[in-house]
Amino acid sequence: MNSSSTLHAGTPVPLKADAGIIGLVGIAHLASHFSQLLLAPLFPWLKDEFSVSYAELGLLMTIFFVVSCAVQALSGFVVDRMGPRPVLFAGLALLGVAALGYSVSTSYWMLACFSALAGVGNGVFHPVDYTLLNRKVSAPRLGHAYSVHGITGSLGWALAPAMVVSLTLAFSWRVALGAAGALVFVVLAILLVYRDKLSLKAIQPVAGAVVESSLTFLKIPAVWMCFAFFFWYAIVLSVVQAFAPEAARQLHGVPLAMAAMCLTIYMVCSAGGMVLGGFLASDPARCERIVGTGFGIAAVMALLLALGSYPGWMVLVLFGAMGFASGIAGPSRDLLVKKSTPENASGRVYGAVYAGLDIGQAVSPLIFGLMMDHGQYRGVLLGLALMQGVLIASAFNVRRVRRTATVLAAPVA
């Protein structure tokens, strides 16, 4: 019996044990999301420094996420074979090196090379994180584990613009990115100190069991529906992170410093929404309805930003409301994948599904970056609302496909 089945079947696990693993995985996830958002808040400065367009800057994000996608799909197999701990340490080290590399870059192409290196580091986190959570956290606390995981990711996204913009204004963008690299190495040091808590043996085949191909999970339709869901989710996320604050600034005349706050407020409020979402996710049967409601409210906020005219403080409120609604959907979003994951294939399934996240974040900057370069600021926000609407339909499609598969697999009386 593996650790996952033990947790689901057996004796109660002490809160301290669960909290320890949730906390360590959480700070690693924070570092991953923090590293994803180091360059986007600095686009106004980098645009002038390297004499490039928004589309070219968006290409840096595309490079990052294309590489991350490839690594993520492959790293799931490595995690299932070797265990998650060494893969996690390698990923953090690469993110730290890449951030320091950004800080000393003297050309656009140096930034592009370090974006690729950061993509390699970023690609390991979802297969690692969900393998650790699913196999080491007791079943009654799994919804809360997903909530904390999402919260720390949102806090990482919130910390990045707050930190790098503040340090850029006070010193320079190079100092800001150097400090960001140092912070990633601090997180790595903490995890090394508590490395015993992250120990998890690779899954060994049970004697006498039928050995299935490691690619069998790819035949499950719900896995591909989850992939599609995360593709659309990534487009929403990319627009919010890279372009929506600047689009709102242009439409509503918001000062530059306040526009930078939009993303931080969105992410902080998203973290708050995930606290509530963790309790709502305690009943997996309603996860699709929670996802639909959350992103429905978020879409309304995006439409208001696109179609109205507001003072700066109201723009911040709308970003906060959009973030809170999206955050409520977060833990239930992760349960969509959990409910579609075969036993002992966490690394592979999460690697494949979250590859959709990277592909969406690779595609989105190219499309919306061009819209920004052509001054289509209202169109960017309308596009954001449209993608949030597609997300709702996609979540219910996951449920439909999963239920159809269950009916087809049921024995005939």
Steps between C-alpha positions, in 0.01 A plus 500: 500500500644839404489814711204639313276208581620502860396859539160435353434189701660515833578660823459875547812696407610768750435856389866588555614237249258619232574866572873444465482351152233750387717790619818380329323426173330838531819707526648309206186581300530865607854510361382348171222754449722784621752406231234486227414866554840666532516649151140597418472782760826643365384518138480883500865520611627212286322643195708817526822328611513258205294701245250219441123478453239348729468210256875433529478516878202266485723260306719468812198362682423274206854358511472445876171313477579297186810363671309453827228308314745253349680451831176468694366222281828308531572573865182321607657172388825586683309581819311169489827313441748685727279669757423872520769636736809510274293635213368780722847604613629510142207715389551758773873524429435570131243770582749673727776491240262632232391797714863594565557463126221746422666755726829497304349475150634753252282407203152379418640163395667451837159551659359244257766241594438542871125483437557157348710393801227624736248300299698183565493570874132592505392186315551266795275659761148375433594132461717528814250697710192294426685171539615609847158633602297207363726236654602662830198707612204323661181491292285716736754785470564474128258778406673731746838389363390604152376827645835578666681393184294744297535775761878477507508508121286814498718657768804424287337681209404787732849524649681513165358831365496657847865414556652558157310821425582647843870412470508627142353833603743524793813366327481333157344203324833318523508530879137384512569184300819423693304520826235272351763237422634520856149442637459182294826364642376577854195282432725223367708519819189463717389192309846346529490543877163318519572257215405194710136611501502498119624144474276279288599179335425437137202271445597135454279255306303260720608136459257311278321815384432565134763748383345769283684730265614825658302673223169326576366811676505684165202289391276658767279767332458698823877553519488676163197704602697612807788588265263719296362663814849598615585632154215751520576572865859583405386752240290676765790497741749631246277790401449599865870478578654666197248730333177569692652751748660700218180481293302629799756777550460615142119480505442663838801731534641315800851610614784254426566419866129429559483282189784289642290458816210352298678169459614481861146572622358240258740235632452584869122491459533176303684351798215611725246340268693174515455484877124491447545274199682244716192457719265488201719230341435267794215360288657386170156450343448875464844598368376578146224728633752687717735546203212625285377748761847634576601563142154631415540778756857563379373539142248762613781698668706487179201624299452789741866596461468488121171685458491752786694808603637509854736687732820325602373367833203333330731328250686352799170382651397328177837324472465389862149365444612317186790345691283393794244332272774319306660391827179338623515274193865399557477195731200362311698545178770269639237246604391478137839344429510290818167339409637410156836359619565124517667362812882520490514730195496841670828620356416401143142629505582832663797540267281449194202703623706795620685500168177662380571779747840564346373481141227753575749735664729460199228582245324780686782762504538479123130574438436754773844660463412588140167642618687717750744622233200606287332681790211253529478542877124451523531193281755350740254524790209375290716207392573429865127483577442272200772256611351488851168405344669220301647373828153448646390287205828308512458408869156350439636317195752326728210374715300389195790298357583344837137396559473355148814294560360374831175389338684322217730324747216378723427124479185400315246329725 
